Amino acid sequence: MPRPELRTLVCALILSACMPQKNLHPDIHGHRGCRGLEPENSMPAFLKATELGCDYLEMDVVLSADGQVVISHEPWMRHDLCTTPDDEAITPENERSYNIYQMTVSEIRRFDCGSLEQPNYPKQDQHDTHKPTLSELVDAVDEHALMSGVAPPSFNIEIKSDPDWYGVFQPAPDVLARAVINAIDSLGIADRCMLQSFDPAVLETIHADRPEIPLAYLVEGDAVFDAALTKLTFVPAIYSPHFTAANEALLNAVRLKEMELVVWTVNEPADIRRMRDLGVDGIISDYPDRVVQILENEN
């Protein structure tokens, strides 16, 4: 019979061997390009994030009236981001009347969505810029990566979908999901993409049609892991909560499901270090330059 202290040591070694090793080099996702430095979801933001060496460019997509995938966090022109083609202000009361799902790409491009100051992001460099299409972004980013001598990034594409928007600001979720799939197929980037959404209906369609595409289930910060997963009929590749929900217990629960943990939106250096030390698989940040510095200079 082994001595008690030896038995304890053996049990600890067995448990250690069964637990997955922490990820010491999480992927860096530039949130909406790099919202802290450039206008969100804009070409300048994505080009800057590419220069910084982001592993993924994180972006939001909606659908235009002519069926093109447009990069935008809302399916309308937000009052604090955009001005009209006549350089007039958009108000909180009328912003939803500028419905992107009812506009063609040529109409969308006439709105300036980068010149307004952003008090929450004092280091942001404003530009007169429009909401690009996914096709426009991919072409520009790949060319920029080649010219800059950096590796071309992958794409973390959030499909913006909400049951309250169905038929008004978007088509049915299966139609929207397939439009995005068709777009990434036509661009030849399916093997460089992960797709994410808060809407389980979108994820279900993609999983059924293209199970090889990595899917991230976005959840609100107060979501309970096991309860959240019951909303899906499958286990997605990635669980993606707000970083404040991430701790050792959640990481272990995610690992037991053989999933990855990608957290959003981690901006402060202390929080970035905590997520690195925890061992998450991806860090989504408005300031990917801070993440790059911490991961490269403090290892």
N, C-alpha and C positions, 0 to 999 in steps of 0.2 A: 504494500500500500504506500503510495508516495506521500511524503511529508506535506502538511497543509500548505506551507508556503510554496512548495514546488508545484502542488496542484493549482494554486492560484496563478502562478507564473505561466503554467501550461495553458490554462483557460484564457488568460490575457493574450497569449500569443496566437491562439486559435481565433479568438474574436478579432484581433488585429488583422490576421490574414484574410478573414472573411469580409472585412470592411474595405470599400474601395479607397484607393489612395487619393488624397486631395489633389485637385487640379491647381498646380502652381502657376500656370500660364493661361489664364482665361482669355478668350477672344475679346477683342475690343470692338464695340459697336458704336459708330458715330450716330447719335440720336438726331433724327431729322437732318442728317448730314453732320452738322456740328452747331447746334442752335445757339450755343453760348458765344460763338465767334462770328457766325454769318447768319443771314435770314433763314429761318427754318424751311426745310424741304425745297431749297433753292439750288440752282446750279452752283453758285459760289460756295454754298455749304458742302455740297457733295465733292466738289473738286478739292476743297481744303481738307476734308476728311481723308480723301485719297492720298494727298500729299503727306498727311500725318502718319500714314501707314495703318489705317484702320483695317481690321480683318473683315468687318462687315459695314456696309452703309445701311443704316436703319431708316426706313421711310414709310410713309402712309400713302395708300392709293385709293382712289375713287374712280368712277366711270363718267365720261362725258356723254353728251347727247349723241355724238357720232361714234360712240363705242370705243373710244380710246382710253387707255389706262393713264390717269393723270395723278401726279404726286401732290397730295393735299391732305392735311389732317382732318379737315371737315369737308363735306360735300357742298360747301357754300363758301363765299368770300367773307372771311372773318373781319369784323370791323377794326380790330386792333392790328391787323396785318396788311390789309389791302386798301387801295383806293380805286375809284372807278376809272374807266378810260378817259373821262373828262377831268380827272384829277380831283374829284369830289370825295368827301369823306363818306364812309359807310357807317351806319349807326348800329348799335346793338339791336334796335327794334326792326331794322329792315335788312340785316345781313342775310337772313335766310331766303330773302327774295332773290338773291343772286345765287341761284341754284345751279351748281356745276353740272348736275345730271341733265339739266335743260339747256346747256350751252355747248356749242361746238368748241373744238380746240382753238380755232382761230379767234373766237370770241373770248375765251379764257385768257389767251395770251395778251389781250389788251389791258388787263388789270395789272397794276403795279403791286406786287406783294412782297416788297423788300425794303422800301424807303422809310417806313414809319419807325420811329425810335421805340426801343423795347426797354422800359425801365428795369425789368427783371433781369435783363442781360446787358449790363452797361458796357461790356467789352465787345458787343456785337458790332460789326462793321456793316452799316446799311448800304443797300444797292437798289437801284431801280431794276427789278427783275420779276419774271413771271413764274407761274406754276408750270413746271415742265411736264412733258409726258415721260413715261417709263422708257420708251424708245429713245427719246432725246437724251435722257440721262445716261443710259448705258453706253451709247455711242461716244458721248463726251468724256465720260469717266474712263473708258478703256483707252481712248486716245491720250487723255491726260496722264494716265498711269504709264503708258509707253514713253511719252515725251519726258516724264519726270524721273524715269528709271526706277519706279516702285512696282511692287507686285499688284496686279489688278485685284480689287477687293471683291468679296462676295456681297450678296444682297439679302438683307433681312427686310422682307416686304410685309407690312401690316395691311391687311385688307380691312378697310373701315366699313363696318356693317352693323346695323342696329335694327331690331324688329320695328321700332317706331319709324324708321326711314323707308321701309319696304314700299315700293311703288311711288314714292315721292322724291326721295333724294338718291335712290338707288334701285336697281332691279331686284328681283327675288335673289336670295343669297346664293342659290345654286348657279344662277345665270352670272352673277358677279364673280363668283369663284372661277367659273370656267372661262370668263373673259380674261382674268389674270393668268390662268394656266396657258391659254392660247397666246397671250402676249409674251410670256417668258419662253415658250416653245419657239415662237417665231424669231425671237432675239437670240436663241441658242444659249440661254443662260440657266436652264433648268437645273443643271448640275452645280451651279454657283449660288443657288437660292435656298433660303428657308422662308416659309410663309407662316405668318402669325395672325391671330385674330382673337378678339374677345367673344365673337359670335360662334357658338358651337356649330350652327348650321353650315357656316362657311367651311369649317374644318372637316365636317362630316363629308361634304361633297368632294373636297380635295382628296381626302383619305380613300374614298370609294373609287374615284377616278384615277388617282395617281399616288398609290401608297408609298412609292419610293421617295417622294418629296418630303423632306423633314418639316414637320409641323410644330409650331410653338403655340401652346394654349396660354393666352394672356389672361390674367386674373387680377381683380382688384385687391388692394392691400389687405383687406380683412377676410379674404377667402380662406376657407378651411380646405386643406389639401385633398383629403379623401372625398369630401362632399363636392368639391369642384370637379373632380374627375368623374363623378357619377353623371355629369351632364354630357359626357361623351360616351360613345359605344366602343371606343378603342383607347389605347394608351398612346398619347402623342410622344414624339421624340423629346420634346422640351416643355418644361413647366416654367412659366415666366411671370413672376409676381413683382410687385414693388419691392425694392431692396429692403425696406424696413421689416418685411415679413420673413426675410431670410435668416435662418439660424441653423445650428447644428442638427436640431431635430428635423427640420424641413429638408435639409440636404440629405440626411440619412433616409428619410421617407422617399425622396425622389430617386435616390440611388437604388433602393430596394425595388423600384419599378423599372429600373434600367433606363431612366430618363436623365436628361441634362437639366441643370438649373441655370437659367439666364435671367438676370435681374435688371430692373429699370427703376428710376433714372438716377444714376449715382454720380453726383457732381462734386461733393466736397472731398478733399484729400483723405480725411480721416475715415469717411465711409468707403471710399475706394480701397483703402488699405484693409479695412475690415472685411470687405467682400473678397479681396485677394486672399487674405489669411483664412477665411472660411473655406475657400476652395470652390467657388462657383465656376461655372463653365463659360460664362459670358457676362460682360459688364456693359450695359447700355448707358451712354453718358452724353450730356450736352457739351461736355468739355473733354473730348477724347484725347486732347493734348495732355491733360492732367493724368489720364489713365496711362498713356504711353510713357510719360515721364516716370510715374511710380513703378510700373511693371518693368521698365528697362533699367532704371537707375537704382532701384532699391532691392533687387534680387540678390 
